[in-house]
């Protein structure tokens, strides 16, 4: 897949990474938290706030998906079928109508996770997949990562 065929979202995210390359340092395959057992290990002796839960989970999930796609590509196979299902589940199915305001249900308790946390996790996955797509020379893996980044970026814009 040539640079002109990559979607505008993937191109924009990879250009942002060229401006500040350290933005990709937290995403696979360079994750600095790959050795952590739990998210509390990152702050065990550090009094700072905990890392964002859903964005850290999204980064780890995108790393596992990337490993599966790259391993399949190295073996000369197509990506596993479950990868598409996971990304489709991650994007979510949009609700066809707007709910009435105020929302029915108990007050003070909103949906868990919060919609903006879902959108942040989706854009985290989109940036991770876009960074991987921009680093690959071509082939099925690059096309898969570009498609996953595009679908997650579109889903995150729908959430907000």
C-alpha positions in Angstrom: 0.0 0.0 0.0 1.5 3.3 -1.0 1.6 6.5 1.0 -1.1 8.0 -1.2 -3.5 5.1 -0.6 -3.3 5.4 3.3 -6.3 7.1 4.8 -6.2 10.7 5.9 -6.5 9.8 9.5 -3.6 7.4 9.5 -1.5 9.9 7.5 -2.4 12.7 10.0 -1.5 10.6 13.0 1.8 9.5 11.5 2.7 13.1 10.7 2.0 14.1 14.3 4.4 11.3 15.3 7.1 12.8 13.0 6.7 16.1 14.7 7.0 14.6 18.2 8.2 11.1 17.8 8.1 10.4 21.6 4.3 10.4 21.3 4.6 6.8 20.0 6.9 5.7 22.9 4.0 4.4 25.0 2.5 2.3 22.2 3.5 -1.2 21.1 6.1 -2.3 20.3 7.9 0.3 22.4 5.6 0.1 25.5 7.5 1.1 28.6 5.0 -0.7 30.7 5.2 -4.2 29.1 6.9 -5.6 32.2 4.3 -4.4 34.7 2.1 -7.0 36.3 -0.6 -4.6 37.2 -1.3 -0.9 36.8 -0.6 -0.3 40.4 3.0 -1.5 39.9 3.6 1.7 37.9 3.0 3.9 41.0 3.9 1.6 43.9 6.4 4.1 45.4 5.3 7.1 43.4 2.7 9.5 45.0 1.5 10.7 41.6 -2.0 9.8 40.3 -2.6 6.4 38.7 -2.3 6.2 34.9 -5.5 6.5 32.9 -7.1 3.0 33.3 -8.9 2.7 30.0 -6.1 4.2 27.9 -3.5 1.9 29.4 -5.8 -1.1 28.8 -6.3 0.1 25.2 -2.6 0.4 24.7 -2.1 -3.2 26.0 -4.9 -4.5 23.8 -3.5 -2.9 20.7 -0.2 -4.5 21.5 -1.7 -8.0 21.7 -3.6 -7.4 18.4 -0.4 -6.1 16.8 1.5 -9.2 17.8 -1.2 -11.5 16.4 -1.3 -9.6 13.1 2.5 -9.4 12.7 2.9 -13.1 13.5 0.3 -14.1 11.0 2.0 -11.8 8.4 5.4 -13.4 9.1 3.9 -16.8 8.5 2.4 -15.6 5.2 -1.2 -15.9 6.5 -4.0 -13.5 6.6 -4.8 -11.9 9.9 -6.8 -14.1 12.3 -10.6 -13.7 12.0 -11.0 -12.8 15.7 -8.9 -9.6 15.2 -11.6 -8.1 13.0 -14.2 -9.1 15.5 -12.3 -7.5 18.4 -11.8 -4.3 16.6 -15.5 -4.2 15.6 -16.5 -4.8 19.2 -14.1 -2.1 20.3 -15.7 0.4 17.8 -19.1 -0.4 19.1 -22.5 -0.3 17.4 -24.0 3.2 17.3 -27.4 3.7 18.8 -29.9 4.7 16.0 -31.6 7.4 18.1 -30.8 9.9 20.7 -32.0 9.1 24.2 -34.3 11.6 25.9 -32.7 14.1 28.2 -32.6 13.6 31.2 -31.7 10.0 30.8 -33.9 7.5 32.6 -32.4 5.8 35.6 -30.8 6.7 38.9 -29.3 10.2 39.2 -25.6 10.6 39.9 -24.6 7.3 38.3 -23.6 7.4 34.6 -22.6 4.7 32.2 -19.5 2.8 33.1 -17.0 3.4 31.5 -17.8 7.0 30.8 -18.3 7.8 27.1 -15.3 10.1 27.0 -13.1 7.3 28.5 -14.3 5.0 25.7 -13.5 7.7 23.0 -10.0 8.2 24.6 -9.4 4.5 24.6 -10.5 4.2 20.9 -8.2 7.1 19.8 -5.4 5.5 21.8 -5.9 2.3 19.8 -6.1 4.4 16.6 -2.8 6.1 17.3 -1.1 2.8 18.1 -2.3 1.1 14.9 -1.5 4.2 12.8 2.0 4.3 14.2 2.5 0.6 13.3 1.0 1.2 9.8 3.3 4.1 9.1 6.4 2.0 10.1 5.6 -1.0 7.9 6.8 -1.1 4.3 3.6 -2.5 2.9 1.6 -5.7 2.6 -1.4 -7.1 4.4 -0.2 -6.1 7.9 0.1 -2.4 6.9 -3.3 -2.5 5.3 -4.9 -4.2 8.3 -3.3 -1.7 10.7 -4.4 1.3 8.6 -8.0 -0.1 8.4 -8.1 -0.7 12.2 -6.8 2.8 12.9 -9.4 4.4 10.5 -12.3 2.5 12.0 -11.3 3.3 15.6 -10.7 7.0 14.8 -14.2 7.2 13.2 -15.7 5.4 16.2 -14.0 7.8 18.7 -15.4 10.8 16.8 -18.9 9.4 17.0 -18.6 8.9 20.8 -17.8 12.6 21.4 
